[in-house]
Amino acid sequence: MSNTSSLWYLEKVDLYEILCPHKVPKMAEKHTFHHFSKEQYIYFPNQPSQTIYMISEGRVKIGSYTPDGKEIVKAILGHGELFGELALAGEGTRTDFALAMDTPTTVCPMMLEDMQELMAENKALSLKILKIIGFRLRRSERKIESLVFKDARTRIIEFLKETAEEKGEKVGFETMIRNHLTHKDIASLTGTSRQTVTTLLNELRDKNIISFDRRRILIRDIHLLA
C-alpha cells in the first residue's frame, strides 16, 4: 500500500473509530451529533476556528470565495473524514466554508481543547493528525500548480489518477473508485467545466480505458491514463 493510500485508510477508518466523540468514553456523555440538510452551511469564512469535525453521514464541500464571489471548491469529503483541522495549526478564524451536500449530513464536532488533550495523551495519534494536515496542504499546493500550469484535460486526468491512488480499490489489474462525485463536482474540483469532464470521461470509456456509472469509476489500467 502506498503512503497516500495508507493516509487515506488512516483518515477514513482509524481516526473515525478513535476520535469521534461518541466513541471516546470521557466525551460520550456530553457529545451530540450535528445534523444538516443539503446546501446548509456548517461554518462560514471569518467565523472562530474552535471546532474540528468528523463526518458520520453524508458529504461536505470545503471551499472559499474570491473577492468577486466566485466559488472555489477545495475538497469534497465523505463518511469518516476530518475537516476544520486547521484549527490545530493555529487558524484563529475560518478561511474556508463547509457546506452540507446531502440530506441528511451528520457530523461529530470536537472542541479544539478536547482534541489537543487527546493528542497530548497519545503521541502516535498526534503524529497521525499532523501527517494528515501536511498531506492536505501538499495536495492543495499541487492543485494550485495544476491550475496555473496545466490544461483542462491534464487536470482531469491527474485528478482521476490521484483519486485512484488515494481512494481506489484494486480489483485484479483494475482500480475501482467508489464514486460519490457528479461530473459537476469533478469540474469544480479541477477548475474545468462539466461539459469538458463529460466529454473526456466518454472519450476514455470509448477507448476502454475506464468505465463508469453513478456508483463507481473503474480504471482498466492506470498507466493508460495520459
C-alpha positions as CSV (number, residue, x, y, z in Angstrom):
1,M,0.0,0.0,0.0
2,S,1.4,3.4,-1.0
3,N,1.9,6.2,1.5
4,T,-1.1,8.2,0.2
5,S,-3.3,5.1,0.4
6,S,-2.1,4.5,3.9
7,L,-3.0,8.0,4.9
8,W,-6.4,7.6,3.2
9,Y,-7.1,4.4,5.2
10,L,-6.0,6.1,8.4
11,E,-8.1,9.2,7.7
12,K,-11.2,7.3,6.6
13,V,-11.3,4.5,9.1
14,D,-8.9,4.6,12.0
15,L,-9.5,8.2,13.1
16,Y,-13.2,7.9,13.0
17,E,-13.1,4.9,15.3
18,I,-10.6,6.6,17.6
19,L,-11.8,10.2,17.6
20,C,-15.5,10.5,17.0
21,P,-16.5,11.8,20.4
22,H,-19.4,9.4,21.0
23,K,-16.7,6.6,20.9
24,V,-14.4,8.3,23.5
25,P,-15.6,7.3,26.9
26,K,-14.9,10.6,28.7
27,M,-16.6,12.7,26.0
28,A,-19.5,10.4,25.1
29,E,-21.9,11.9,27.8
30,K,-21.6,15.5,26.6
31,H,-21.4,14.6,22.9
32,T,-24.2,15.4,20.4
33,F,-24.3,14.9,16.7
34,H,-25.0,17.9,14.5
35,H,-27.4,17.3,11.6
36,F,-27.6,19.4,8.4
37,S,-29.7,19.5,5.3
38,K,-28.4,19.8,1.7
39,E,-27.0,23.3,1.0
40,Q,-26.8,24.2,4.7
41,Y,-23.6,25.7,5.9
42,I,-21.7,24.1,8.7
43,Y,-19.4,27.1,9.1
44,F,-18.6,30.3,7.1
45,P,-15.3,32.2,6.5
46,N,-14.3,34.5,9.3
47,Q,-16.0,32.5,12.0
48,P,-13.9,31.5,15.0
49,S,-11.9,28.3,14.3
50,Q,-12.6,26.4,17.5
51,T,-14.1,23.0,16.4
52,I,-12.9,20.0,14.4
53,Y,-15.5,17.8,12.7
54,M,-15.8,14.2,11.6
55,I,-18.4,13.1,9.0
56,S,-20.7,10.4,10.3
57,E,-23.1,10.5,7.3
58,G,-23.4,12.4,4.0
59,R,-20.9,14.6,2.2
60,V,-19.3,18.0,3.0
61,K,-17.9,20.5,0.5
62,I,-15.0,22.6,1.6
63,G,-14.3,25.8,-0.4
64,S,-13.8,29.6,-0.4
65,Y,-14.9,32.6,-2.4
66,T,-12.9,35.0,-4.5
67,P,-13.4,38.8,-3.9
68,D,-15.9,38.8,-6.8
69,G,-17.9,36.0,-5.3
70,K,-16.7,33.1,-7.4
71,E,-16.8,29.8,-5.5
72,I,-13.5,27.7,-5.3
73,V,-14.1,24.1,-4.3
74,K,-11.1,22.7,-2.4
75,A,-12.4,19.3,-1.3
76,I,-15.5,17.1,-1.2
77,L,-15.4,14.8,1.8
78,G,-17.4,11.8,2.9
79,H,-18.0,9.4,5.8
80,G,-15.2,9.1,8.3
81,E,-13.3,12.1,7.1
82,L,-12.0,15.0,9.1
83,F,-12.4,18.7,8.4
84,G,-11.8,22.0,10.2
85,E,-8.5,20.6,11.2
86,L,-6.6,23.8,10.5
87,A,-7.7,24.9,13.9
88,L,-5.0,22.6,15.2
89,A,-2.4,24.5,13.1
90,G,-3.2,27.9,14.7
91,E,-6.0,29.1,12.4
92,G,-7.8,31.7,14.5
93,T,-10.7,32.3,12.1
94,R,-12.0,30.2,9.3
95,T,-10.7,31.0,5.8
96,D,-13.0,28.4,4.1
97,F,-16.6,27.4,4.3
98,A,-18.0,24.0,4.9
99,L,-21.3,23.1,3.2
100,A,-23.5,20.0,3.6
101,M,-24.1,18.3,0.2
102,D,-26.7,15.7,1.2
103,T,-29.8,15.4,3.3
104,P,-29.1,14.3,5.9
105,T,-25.4,15.2,6.6
106,T,-24.4,14.3,10.1
107,V,-21.1,15.4,11.7
108,C,-19.4,14.8,15.1
109,P,-18.0,18.0,16.5
110,M,-15.0,18.1,18.8
111,M,-13.8,21.2,20.5
112,L,-10.2,22.2,19.8
113,E,-9.2,21.9,23.5
114,D,-10.6,18.3,23.7
115,M,-8.6,17.3,20.5
116,Q,-5.5,18.9,21.9
117,E,-5.9,17.0,25.1
118,L,-6.2,13.7,23.3
119,M,-3.2,14.4,21.2
120,A,-1.1,15.4,24.2
121,E,-2.0,12.0,25.8
122,N,-1.3,10.0,22.6
123,K,1.9,10.9,20.7
124,A,1.1,8.4,17.9
125,L,-2.3,10.0,17.4
126,S,-0.7,13.4,17.3
127,L,1.7,12.3,14.6
128,K,-1.1,10.9,12.5
129,I,-3.1,14.1,12.7
130,L,-0.1,16.2,11.7
131,K,0.6,13.8,8.7
132,I,-3.0,14.3,7.5
133,I,-2.7,18.1,7.8
134,G,0.6,18.0,5.9
135,F,-0.8,15.7,3.3
136,R,-3.8,18.0,2.6
137,L,-1.6,21.1,2.4
138,R,0.7,19.4,-0.2
139,R,-2.4,18.4,-2.2
140,S,-3.6,22.0,-2.1
141,E,-0.3,23.2,-3.4
142,R,-0.4,20.6,-6.2
143,K,-3.8,21.8,-7.2
144,I,-2.7,25.5,-7.4
145,E,0.3,24.5,-9.6
146,S,-2.0,22.4,-11.8
147,L,-4.5,25.3,-12.3
148,V,-1.6,27.7,-13.2
149,F,0.5,25.4,-15.5
150,K,-1.8,22.6,-16.9
151,D,-4.6,22.5,-19.3
152,A,-8.1,21.2,-18.5
153,R,-7.6,17.7,-19.9
154,T,-4.4,17.2,-17.9
155,R,-6.1,18.4,-14.7
156,I,-8.9,15.9,-15.1
157,I,-6.6,13.0,-15.9
158,E,-4.4,13.8,-12.9
159,F,-7.5,14.1,-10.7
160,L,-8.5,10.6,-11.7
161,K,-5.1,9.2,-11.1
162,E,-4.7,10.9,-7.7
163,T,-8.2,9.8,-6.6
164,A,-7.4,6.2,-7.7
165,E,-4.2,6.3,-5.7
166,E,-5.8,7.7,-2.6
167,K,-9.2,6.1,-2.6
168,G,-9.1,3.3,-5.2
169,E,-9.6,-0.4,-4.5
170,K,-7.6,-2.9,-6.6
171,V,-9.7,-5.3,-8.5
172,G,-7.2,-7.6,-10.2
173,F,-5.3,-5.3,-12.6
174,E,-8.1,-2.7,-12.4
175,T,-8.7,0.1,-9.9
176,M,-12.2,0.9,-8.7
177,I,-13.2,4.3,-7.3
178,R,-16.4,4.2,-5.3
179,N,-17.9,7.3,-6.9
180,H,-19.9,9.9,-4.9
181,L,-18.9,12.7,-7.3
182,T,-21.0,14.1,-10.1
183,H,-19.4,15.4,-13.3
184,K,-20.2,18.9,-11.9
185,D,-18.3,18.0,-8.7
186,I,-15.2,16.9,-10.7
187,A,-15.4,20.1,-12.8
188,S,-15.5,22.2,-9.6
189,L,-12.5,20.3,-8.1
190,T,-10.4,20.6,-11.3
191,G,-11.3,24.1,-12.3
192,T,-12.9,22.9,-15.6
193,S,-16.5,22.8,-17.0
194,R,-19.0,19.9,-16.6
195,Q,-19.1,19.6,-20.4
196,T,-15.3,19.1,-20.5
197,V,-15.4,16.4,-17.8
198,T,-18.3,14.6,-19.5
199,T,-16.6,14.7,-22.9
200,L,-13.3,13.4,-21.6
201,L,-14.8,10.6,-19.5
202,N,-16.8,9.5,-22.5
203,E,-13.7,9.5,-24.6
204,L,-11.8,7.4,-22.1
205,R,-14.7,5.0,-21.9
206,D,-14.8,4.7,-25.7
207,K,-11.1,3.8,-25.7
208,N,-11.9,1.2,-23.0
209,I,-9.5,2.9,-20.5
210,I,-12.3,3.4,-18.0
211,S,-15.9,2.5,-17.4
212,F,-18.2,4.4,-15.1
213,D,-21.7,4.8,-13.7
214,R,-23.3,6.7,-10.9
215,R,-21.8,4.4,-8.2
216,R,-18.2,3.8,-9.4
217,I,-15.4,4.6,-11.8
218,L,-13.4,1.6,-12.9
219,I,-9.9,2.3,-14.3
220,R,-8.8,-0.6,-16.6
221,D,-5.1,0.3,-16.4
222,I,-4.0,3.4,-14.5
223,H,-0.8,3.5,-16.7
224,L,-3.0,4.1,-19.8
225,L,-4.3,7.4,-18.3
226,A,-2.3,10.0,-20.2
